[in-house]
């Protein structure tokens, strides 16, 4: 064990699992590595890719993490997210289409993790409640709760903290006058599981991003009467089926009537907010928290990974940026983070790190 050092990894989704993968890779090479403990509040690995019908809060009273819905398919080709050491063809034993369904992607992820025997590092059903940096001892105090026993465990000390809990779990819910008096169902896409509820309904989809596009089409496939997509900046502009139309942003709601910026109005039965998510790290003390919108270059993260505003360069975020080629970028970030923890990467001074805004992964080697 590396000089008795301990590493806390928060989250066993694709980001956290890549951290475990790269530590495991070093271990198999005979390297001396720290003690690594991964805390996962769900009952299994997978993060957002662990599908569950639960919405709202789970059986332990915790906010449901997953935002996955039953009918989701990859909106990017699998070739852009394929791990360099573990191809889709290798896992499935044959070529598969470029745009697989969620079940196939989860199966692929689980295949890599199982092949490398990564489960033993994870404490499932353990939620991290508080992380505090100790200036005097240059380490972290971490408070964990075991959910089945509803018990807060004794404080554990760690030398590094890797934040890998993702940022697609806390809904961004804008307010519009009258929405609190709306007579139908109002949900965020975070709680969308399948579109069977919307059969025969008049649906308003708030948003013009990827989720809005897909959920509107899901509702149509399941028999919604019509769908209105309302946009803030610009319409999606697709050649929609006749049952789907686009309007500028709504201004207010009166009963079941929705009024839009262009002066038109329409009656709807249900509203689905596809308005994105918030970065949320309530378990970290404030000086360790990334405060960022969902952009490509998070402020305060050197190389998009190392937190420079507190924690003496020992807090690392993996997967905290806007999503591009997700699994492979997570893996590159995880490799960099592990090399930093192992002492293989020398950091420049703080000023140089602060002005570095674009993540770079030149140190990544497969």
Order of alpha helices (4+ residues) and beta strands (2+ residues): beta-alpha-beta-alpha-alpha-beta-beta-beta-beta-beta-beta-beta-beta-beta-alpha-beta-beta-beta-beta-beta-beta-beta-beta-beta-beta-alpha-alpha
